[in-house]
Amino acid sequence: MKTYCEMTDGTFTCDDISYQYRLEIKGRLNNAAGDSVYVYLSNLPDISFEQAWRASGLSSNTDDYFDVKDAVLVEMK
């Protein structure tokens, strides 16, 4: 979804913004046959599965989305 790089200091960059964490958030949506995995680059140390799926674009409420300085979705598995 987005190209990102891991830096030598262990941080990550995407679209010229630096992030401290790469989080793989796994869970199951209601009535889904299997688990979903959301990969976020984040300056937040923890993102719940509910926050992750809502911010991925599945919520119609834009208040559920992260500010790009806080977190960005880079992969969905």
Gaussian input, Z-matrix of N, CA and C with variables (Angstrom, degrees):
# hf/3-21g

backbone

0 1
 N
 C     1     B1
 C     2     B2     1     A1
 N     3     B3     2     A2     1     D1
 C     4     B4     3     A3     2     D2
 C     5     B5     4     A4     3     D3
 N     6     B6     5     A5     4     D4
 C     7     B7     6     A6     5     D5
 C     8     B8     7     A7     6     D6
 N     9     B9     8     A8     7     D7
 C    10    B10     9     A9     8     D8
 C    11    B11    10    A10     9     D9
 N    12    B12    11    A11    10    D10
 C    13    B13    12    A12    11    D11
 C    14    B14    13    A13    12    D12
 N    15    B15    14    A14    13    D13
 C    16    B16    15    A15    14    D14
 C    17    B17    16    A16    15    D15
 N    18    B18    17    A17    16    D16
 C    19    B19    18    A18    17    D17
 C    20    B20    19    A19    18    D18
 N    21    B21    20    A20    19    D19
 C    22    B22    21    A21    20    D20
 C    23    B23    22    A22    21    D21
 N    24    B24    23    A23    22    D22
 C    25    B25    24    A24    23    D23
 C    26    B26    25    A25    24    D24
 N    27    B27    26    A26    25    D25
 C    28    B28    27    A27    26    D26
 C    29    B29    28    A28    27    D27
 N    30    B30    29    A29    28    D28
 C    31    B31    30    A30    29    D29
 C    32    B32    31    A31    30    D30
 N    33    B33    32    A32    31    D31
 C    34    B34    33    A33    32    D32
 C    35    B35    34    A34    33    D33
 N    36    B36    35    A35    34    D34
 C    37    B37    36    A36    35    D35
 C    38    B38    37    A37    36    D36
 N    39    B39    38    A38    37    D37
 C    40    B40    39    A39    38    D38
 C    41    B41    40    A40    39    D39
 N    42    B42    41    A41    40    D40
 C    43    B43    42    A42    41    D41
 C    44    B44    43    A43    42    D42
 N    45    B45    44    A44    43    D43
 C    46    B46    45    A45    44    D44
 C    47    B47    46    A46    45    D45
 N    48    B48    47    A47    46    D46
 C    49    B49    48    A48    47    D47
 C    50    B50    49    A49    48    D48
 N    51    B51    50    A50    49    D49
 C    52    B52    51    A51    50    D50
 C    53    B53    52    A52    51    D51
 N    54    B54    53    A53    52    D52
 C    55    B55    54    A54    53    D53
 C    56    B56    55    A55    54    D54
 N    57    B57    56    A56    55    D55
 C    58    B58    57    A57    56    D56
 C    59    B59    58    A58    57    D57
 N    60    B60    59    A59    58    D58
 C    61    B61    60    A60    59    D59
 C    62    B62    61    A61    60    D60
 N    63    B63    62    A62    61    D61
 C    64    B64    63    A63    62    D62
 C    65    B65    64    A64    63    D63
 N    66    B66    65    A65    64    D64
 C    67    B67    66    A66    65    D65
 C    68    B68    67    A67    66    D66
 N    69    B69    68    A68    67    D67
 C    70    B70    69    A69    68    D68
 C    71    B71    70    A70    69    D69
 N    72    B72    71    A71    70    D70
 C    73    B73    72    A72    71    D71
 C    74    B74    73    A73    72    D72
 N    75    B75    74    A74    73    D73
 C    76    B76    75    A75    74    D74
 C    77    B77    76    A76    75    D75
 N    78    B78    77    A77    76    D76
 C    79    B79    78    A78    77    D77
 C    80    B80    79    A79    78    D78
 N    81    B81    80    A80    79    D79
 C    82    B82    81    A81    80    D80
 C    83    B83    82    A82    81    D81
 N    84    B84    83    A83    82    D82
 C    85    B85    84    A84    83    D83
 C    86    B86    85    A85    84    D84
 N    87    B87    86    A86    85    D85
 C    88    B88    87    A87    86    D86
 C    89    B89    88    A88    87    D87
 N    90    B90    89    A89    88    D88
 C    91    B91    90    A90    89    D89
 C    92    B92    91    A91    90    D90
 N    93    B93    92    A92    91    D91
 C    94    B94    93    A93    92    D92
 C    95    B95    94    A94    93    D93
 N    96    B96    95    A95    94    D94
 C    97    B97    96    A96    95    D95
 C    98    B98    97    A97    96    D96
 N    99    B99    98    A98    97    D97
 C   100   B100    99    A99    98    D98
 C   101   B101   100   A100    99    D99
 N   102   B102   101   A101   100   D100
 C   103   B103   102   A102   101   D101
 C   104   B104   103   A103   102   D102
 N   105   B105   104   A104   103   D103
 C   106   B106   105   A105   104   D104
 C   107   B107   106   A106   105   D105
 N   108   B108   107   A107   106   D106
 C   109   B109   108   A108   107   D107
 C   110   B110   109   A109   108   D108
 N   111   B111   110   A110   109   D109
 C   112   B112   111   A111   110   D110
 C   113   B113   112   A112   111   D111
 N   114   B114   113   A113   112   D112
 C   115   B115   114   A114   113   D113
 C   116   B116   115   A115   114   D114
 N   117   B117   116   A116   115   D115
 C   118   B118   117   A117   116   D116
 C   119   B119   118   A118   117   D117
 N   120   B120   119   A119   118   D118
 C   121   B121   120   A120   119   D119
 C   122   B122   121   A121   120   D120
 N   123   B123   122   A122   121   D121
 C   124   B124   123   A123   122   D122
 C   125   B125   124   A124   123   D123
 N   126   B126   125   A125   124   D124
 C   127   B127   126   A126   125   D125
 C   128   B128   127   A127   126   D126
 N   129   B129   128   A128   127   D127
 C   130   B130   129   A129   128   D128
 C   131   B131   130   A130   129   D129
 N   132   B132   131   A131   130   D130
 C   133   B133   132   A132   131   D131
 C   134   B134   133   A133   132   D132
 N   135   B135   134   A134   133   D133
 C   136   B136   135   A135   134   D134
 C   137   B137   136   A136   135   D135
 N   138   B138   137   A137   136   D136
 C   139   B139   138   A138   137   D137
 C   140   B140   139   A139   138   D138
 N   141   B141   140   A140   139   D139
 C   142   B142   141   A141   140   D140
 C   143   B143   142   A142   141   D141
 N   144   B144   143   A143   142   D142
 C   145   B145   144   A144   143   D143
 C   146   B146   145   A145   144   D144
 N   147   B147   146   A146   145   D145
 C   148   B148   147   A147   146   D146
 C   149   B149   148   A148   147   D147
 N   150   B150   149   A149   148   D148
 C   151   B151   150   A150   149   D149
 C   152   B152   151   A151   150   D150
 N   153   B153   152   A152   151   D151
 C   154   B154   153   A153   152   D152
 C   155   B155   154   A154   153   D153
 N   156   B156   155   A155   154   D154
 C   157   B157   156   A156   155   D155
 C   158   B158   157   A157   156   D156
 N   159   B159   158   A158   157   D157
 C   160   B160   159   A159   158   D158
 C   161   B161   160   A160   159   D159
 N   162   B162   161   A161   160   D160
 C   163   B163   162   A162   161   D161
 C   164   B164   163   A163   162   D162
 N   165   B165   164   A164   163   D163
 C   166   B166   165   A165   164   D164
 C   167   B167   166   A166   165   D165
 N   168   B168   167   A167   166   D166
 C   169   B169   168   A168   167   D167
 C   170   B170   169   A169   168   D168
 N   171   B171   170   A170   169   D169
 C   172   B172   171   A171   170   D170
 C   173   B173   172   A172   171   D171
 N   174   B174   173   A173   172   D172
 C   175   B175   174   A174   173   D173
 C   176   B176   175   A175   174   D174
 N   177   B177   176   A176   175   D175
 C   178   B178   177   A177   176   D176
 C   179   B179   178   A178   177   D177
 N   180   B180   179   A179   178   D178
 C   181   B181   180   A180   179   D179
 C   182   B182   181   A181   180   D180
 N   183   B183   182   A182   181   D181
 C   184   B184   183   A183   182   D182
 C   185   B185   184   A184   183   D183
 N   186   B186   185   A185   184   D184
 C   187   B187   186   A186   185   D185
 C   188   B188   187   A187   186   D186
 N   189   B189   188   A188   187   D187
 C   190   B190   189   A189   188   D188
 C   191   B191   190   A190   189   D189
 N   192   B192   191   A191   190   D190
 C   193   B193   192   A192   191   D191
 C   194   B194   193   A193   192   D192
 N   195   B195   194   A194   193   D193
 C   196   B196   195   A195   194   D194
 C   197   B197   196   A196   195   D195
 N   198   B198   197   A197   196   D196
 C   199   B199   198   A198   197   D197
 C   200   B200   199   A199   198   D198
 N   201   B201   200   A200   199   D199
 C   202   B202   201   A201   200   D200
 C   203   B203   202   A202   201   D201
 N   204   B204   203   A203   202   D202
 C   205   B205   204   A204   203   D203
 C   206   B206   205   A205   204   D204
 N   207   B207   206   A206   205   D205
 C   208   B208   207   A207   206   D206
 C   209   B209   208   A208   207   D207
 N   210   B210   209   A209   208   D208
 C   211   B211   210   A210   209   D209
 C   212   B212   211   A211   210   D210
 N   213   B213   212   A212   211   D211
 C   214   B214   213   A213   212   D212
 C   215   B215   214   A214   213   D213
 N   216   B216   215   A215   214   D214
 C   217   B217   216   A216   215   D215
 C   218   B218   217   A217   216   D216
 N   219   B219   218   A218   217   D217
 C   220   B220   219   A219   218   D218
 C   221   B221   220   A220   219   D219
 N   222   B222   221   A221   220   D220
 C   223   B223   222   A222   221   D221
 C   224   B224   223   A223   222   D222
 N   225   B225   224   A224   223   D223
 C   226   B226   225   A225   224   D224
 C   227   B227   226   A226   225   D225
 N   228   B228   227   A227   226   D226
 C   229   B229   228   A228   227   D227
 C   230   B230   229   A229   228   D228

   B1=1.4323
   B2=1.5296
   B3=1.3296
   B4=1.4609
   B5=1.5171
   B6=1.3100
   B7=1.4567
   B8=1.5216
   B9=1.3283
   B10=1.4662
   B11=1.5154
   B12=1.3245
   B13=1.4653
   B14=1.5224
   B15=1.3280
   B16=1.4592
   B17=1.5206
   B18=1.3105
   B19=1.4535
   B20=1.5294
   B21=1.3111
   B22=1.4689
   B23=1.5268
   B24=1.3318
   B25=1.4643
   B26=1.5276
   B27=1.3471
   B28=1.4611
   B29=1.5137
   B30=1.3191
   B31=1.4595
   B32=1.5229
   B33=1.3098
   B34=1.4624
   B35=1.5256
   B36=1.3305
   B37=1.4595
   B38=1.5179
   B39=1.3182
   B40=1.4544
   B41=1.5272
   B42=1.3117
   B43=1.4702
   B44=1.5246
   B45=1.3342
   B46=1.4759
   B47=1.5236
   B48=1.3331
   B49=1.4614
   B50=1.5182
   B51=1.3215
   B52=1.4570
   B53=1.5331
   B54=1.3424
   B55=1.4658
   B56=1.5245
   B57=1.3132
   B58=1.4630
   B59=1.5234
   B60=1.3282
   B61=1.4619
   B62=1.5272
   B63=1.3297
   B64=1.4669
   B65=1.5219
   B66=1.3193
   B67=1.4629
   B68=1.5255
   B69=1.3205
   B70=1.4662
   B71=1.5136
   B72=1.3290
   B73=1.4505
   B74=1.5285
   B75=1.3206
   B76=1.4614
   B77=1.5200
   B78=1.3225
   B79=1.4538
   B80=1.5112
   B81=1.3264
   B82=1.4558
   B83=1.5254
   B84=1.3276
   B85=1.4565
   B86=1.5296
   B87=1.3245
   B88=1.4672
   B89=1.5246
   B90=1.3111
   B91=1.4686
   B92=1.5232
   B93=1.3228
   B94=1.4643
   B95=1.5226
   B96=1.3216
   B97=1.4637
   B98=1.5280
   B99=1.3351
   B100=1.4613
   B101=1.5168
   B102=1.3187
   B103=1.4551
   B104=1.5184
   B105=1.3150
   B106=1.4598
   B107=1.5180
   B108=1.3305
   B109=1.4623
   B110=1.5213
   B111=1.3204
   B112=1.4584
   B113=1.5151
   B114=1.3284
   B115=1.4595
   B116=1.5220
   B117=1.3169
   B118=1.4576
   B119=1.5165
   B120=1.3236
   B121=1.4547
   B122=1.5173
   B123=1.3259
   B124=1.4543
   B125=1.5153
   B126=1.3035
   B127=1.4617
   B128=1.5189
   B129=1.3242
   B130=1.4600
   B131=1.5252
   B132=1.3254
   B133=1.4622
   B134=1.5234
   B135=1.3384
   B136=1.4581
   B137=1.5313
   B138=1.3341
   B139=1.4555
   B140=1.5293
   B141=1.3192
   B142=1.4600
   B143=1.5327
   B144=1.3330
   B145=1.4600
   B146=1.5214
   B147=1.3279
   B148=1.4635
   B149=1.5315
   B150=1.3245
   B151=1.4684
   B152=1.5257
   B153=1.3324
   B154=1.4629
   B155=1.5209
   B156=1.3351
   B157=1.4658
   B158=1.5188
   B159=1.3245
   B160=1.4674
   B161=1.5300
   B162=1.3181
   B163=1.4693
   B164=1.5304
   B165=1.3271
   B166=1.4701
   B167=1.5260
   B168=1.3185
   B169=1.4569
   B170=1.5133
   B171=1.3310
   B172=1.4632
   B173=1.5241
   B174=1.3214
   B175=1.4561
   B176=1.5227
   B177=1.3144
   B178=1.4712
   B179=1.5246
   B180=1.3293
   B181=1.4581
   B182=1.5260
   B183=1.3183
   B184=1.4710
   B185=1.5256
   B186=1.3291
   B187=1.4642
   B188=1.5325
   B189=1.3339
   B190=1.4666
   B191=1.5271
   B192=1.3141
   B193=1.4609
   B194=1.5275
   B195=1.3385
   B196=1.4589
   B197=1.5177
   B198=1.3199
   B199=1.4592
   B200=1.5243
   B201=1.3091
   B202=1.4655
   B203=1.5334
   B204=1.3080
   B205=1.4707
   B206=1.5221
   B207=1.3442
   B208=1.4657
   B209=1.5234
   B210=1.3281
   B211=1.4642
   B212=1.5235
   B213=1.3422
   B214=1.4680
   B215=1.5399
   B216=1.3246
   B217=1.4601
   B218=1.5234
   B219=1.3366
   B220=1.4600
   B221=1.5345
   B222=1.3299
   B223=1.4738
   B224=1.5301
   B225=1.3251
   B226=1.4678
   B227=1.5185
   B228=1.3179
   B229=1.4624
   B230=1.5052
   A1=111.12
   A2=116.37
   A3=121.51
   A4=108.13
   A5=115.93
   A6=121.33
   A7=108.53
   A8=115.77
   A9=120.10
   A10=108.87
   A11=115.29
   A12=121.50
   A13=109.81
   A14=115.42
   A15=119.85
   A16=107.27
   A17=116.38
   A18=122.30
   A19=110.05
   A20=116.65
   A21=121.09
   A22=112.46
   A23=117.91
   A24=120.71
   A25=112.98
   A26=116.92
   A27=121.10
   A28=114.33
   A29=118.64
   A30=120.99
   A31=108.91
   A32=116.02
   A33=122.30
   A34=108.87
   A35=116.65
   A36=120.32
   A37=109.72
   A38=114.47
   A39=122.85
   A40=106.87
   A41=116.63
   A42=121.36
   A43=111.83
   A44=116.03
   A45=123.48
   A46=114.69
   A47=117.29
   A48=121.66
   A49=107.76
   A50=116.52
   A51=122.33
   A52=110.01
   A53=115.37
   A54=121.99
   A55=109.28
   A56=116.57
   A57=122.00
   A58=113.46
   A59=117.58
   A60=121.17
   A61=112.24
   A62=114.63
   A63=122.64
   A64=105.39
   A65=116.48
   A66=121.60
   A67=110.62
   A68=117.39
   A69=122.86
   A70=106.77
   A71=115.71
   A72=121.93
   A73=108.13
   A74=115.84
   A75=121.54
   A76=110.56
   A77=115.62
   A78=121.10
   A79=109.95
   A80=115.80
   A81=120.59
   A82=109.74
   A83=114.98
   A84=121.15
   A85=109.16
   A86=116.99
   A87=120.87
   A88=110.78
   A89=116.23
   A90=124.38
   A91=114.07
   A92=118.79
   A93=121.32
   A94=109.70
   A95=116.27
   A96=121.38
   A97=111.79
   A98=117.17
   A99=120.34
   A100=111.06
   A101=114.72
   A102=121.15
   A103=111.34
   A104=115.10
   A105=123.07
   A106=107.85
   A107=116.08
   A108=121.34
   A109=107.68
   A110=115.19
   A111=122.44
   A112=107.59
   A113=116.86
   A114=121.44
   A115=107.42
   A116=114.90
   A117=122.32
   A118=109.94
   A119=116.32
   A120=121.28
   A121=104.21
   A122=116.84
   A123=118.59
   A124=112.28
   A125=115.82
   A126=122.66
   A127=110.22
   A128=116.28
   A129=123.47
   A130=107.34
   A131=118.93
   A132=119.55
   A133=114.46
   A134=117.67
   A135=119.93
   A136=109.51
   A137=116.14
   A138=123.10
   A139=106.36
   A140=116.60
   A141=119.88
   A142=109.95
   A143=115.74
   A144=119.40
   A145=110.66
   A146=117.42
   A147=120.41
   A148=110.89
   A149=117.36
   A150=120.09
   A151=110.53
   A152=116.48
   A153=121.44
   A154=112.09
   A155=117.69
   A156=117.67
   A157=111.40
   A158=117.24
   A159=119.18
   A160=110.62
   A161=116.77
   A162=121.53
   A163=112.32
   A164=117.04
   A165=119.91
   A166=113.01
   A167=116.76
   A168=120.92
   A169=112.89
   A170=117.05
   A171=120.29
   A172=113.02
   A173=117.14
   A174=120.40
   A175=109.75
   A176=116.20
   A177=120.41
   A178=111.23
   A179=117.15
   A180=122.14
   A181=109.13
   A182=117.68
   A183=120.34
   A184=112.78
   A185=118.22
   A186=120.59
   A187=111.32
   A188=117.48
   A189=121.93
   A190=112.70
   A191=117.89
   A192=121.77
   A193=110.15
   A194=115.58
   A195=121.22
   A196=110.53
   A197=115.78
   A198=120.73
   A199=106.23
   A200=117.30
   A201=121.59
   A202=111.89
   A203=118.80
   A204=121.69
   A205=111.78
   A206=116.76
   A207=120.99
   A208=112.23
   A209=117.27
   A210=119.84
   A211=110.26
   A212=114.71
   A213=121.20
   A214=108.82
   A215=115.98
   A216=121.77
   A217=108.54
   A218=117.65
   A219=120.65
   A220=113.29
   A221=117.44
   A222=120.67
   A223=109.47
   A224=114.94
   A225=121.77
   A226=106.55
   A227=115.54
   A228=120.44
   A229=109.67
   D1=-46.03
   D2=178.74
   D3=-135.35
   D4=144.76
   D5=175.62
   D6=-87.38
   D7=135.78
   D8=178.70
   D9=-145.11
   D10=162.89
   D11=-178.33
   D12=-129.96
   D13=143.06
   D14=170.75
   D15=-91.83
   D16=129.58
   D17=-178.19
   D18=-88.72
   D19=165.25
   D20=-178.25
   D21=-65.07
   D22=-22.62
   D23=178.84
   D24=-87.12
   D25=3.84
   D26=177.57
   D27=90.77
   D28=-2.14
   D29=175.13
   D30=-87.68
   D31=175.75
   D32=-178.39
   D33=-128.20
   D34=148.24
   D35=175.67
   D36=-125.90
   D37=144.83
   D38=176.43
   D39=-151.08
   D40=126.46
   D41=-179.47
   D42=50.89
   D43=43.96
   D44=176.67
   D45=64.89
   D46=18.99
   D47=175.07
   D48=-115.73
   D49=136.04
   D50=-178.55
   D51=-95.15
   D52=138.60
   D53=179.85
   D54=-127.89
   D55=144.07
   D56=-179.25
   D57=-81.31
   D58=-30.69
   D59=-170.64
   D60=-126.28
   D61=149.87
   D62=167.35
   D63=-118.33
   D64=111.75
   D65=-174.21
   D66=-109.70
   D67=128.27
   D68=170.80
   D69=-103.36
   D70=113.65
   D71=-173.14
   D72=-111.92
   D73=117.00
   D74=-173.26
   D75=-115.11
   D76=139.55
   D77=176.94
   D78=-174.46
   D79=-175.96
   D80=-178.09
   D81=-126.19
   D82=127.19
   D83=174.84
   D84=-73.56
   D85=154.47
   D86=178.24
   D87=-55.02
   D88=134.75
   D89=177.41
   D90=64.61
   D91=13.03
   D92=178.03
   D93=-82.24
   D94=147.92
   D95=179.89
   D96=-77.23
   D97=-24.60
   D98=-177.91
   D99=-146.47
   D100=177.11
   D101=-179.74
   D102=-75.92
   D103=155.08
   D104=172.56
   D105=-114.22
   D106=147.24
   D107=176.45
   D108=-126.54
   D109=125.86
   D110=176.73
   D111=-111.49
   D112=129.83
   D113=178.16
   D114=-109.40
   D115=118.22
   D116=179.84
   D117=-117.16
   D118=141.19
   D119=162.37
   D120=-91.84
   D121=135.44
   D122=-169.08
   D123=-148.06
   D124=150.05
   D125=166.83
   D126=-102.49
   D127=3.01
   D128=172.96
   D129=-97.22
   D130=132.49
   D131=-175.88
   D132=-69.73
   D133=-19.64
   D134=-176.74
   D135=-148.09
   D136=135.52
   D137=174.55
   D138=-130.76
   D139=127.34
   D140=179.98
   D141=-75.63
   D142=162.93
   D143=177.55
   D144=-61.70
   D145=-39.73
   D146=179.72
   D147=-62.93
   D148=-43.55
   D149=176.48
   D150=-61.83
   D151=-41.01
   D152=-176.93
   D153=-63.70
   D154=-48.13
   D155=-177.11
   D156=-71.47
   D157=-34.92
   D158=178.24
   D159=-64.60
   D160=-44.67
   D161=-177.51
   D162=-73.09
   D163=-14.18
   D164=-178.25
   D165=-72.87
   D166=-7.11
   D167=-178.63
   D168=115.41
   D169=-2.97
   D170=-179.14
   D171=-81.00
   D172=-14.73
   D173=177.74
   D174=-93.69
   D175=140.45
   D176=176.25
   D177=-86.12
   D178=-4.70
   D179=179.49
   D180=-96.02
   D181=112.34
   D182=-177.40
   D183=-66.90
   D184=-14.56
   D185=174.59
   D186=-66.32
   D187=-18.87
   D188=178.48
   D189=-79.31
   D190=-12.05
   D191=-176.36
   D192=-84.75
   D193=149.75
   D194=178.25
   D195=-83.23
   D196=146.29
   D197=167.37
   D198=-67.52
   D199=139.43
   D200=-175.33
   D201=-59.43
   D202=-23.40
   D203=177.07
   D204=-75.40
   D205=-20.97
   D206=-179.53
   D207=-91.72
   D208=-43.25
   D209=-177.09
   D210=-164.93
   D211=150.04
   D212=177.25
   D213=-139.75
   D214=135.42
   D215=177.20
   D216=-77.95
   D217=124.47
   D218=-178.44
   D219=-115.08
   D220=-21.49
   D221=-179.70
   D222=-152.16
   D223=149.95
   D224=168.22
   D225=-131.78
   D226=133.20
   D227=-178.89
   D228=-118.82

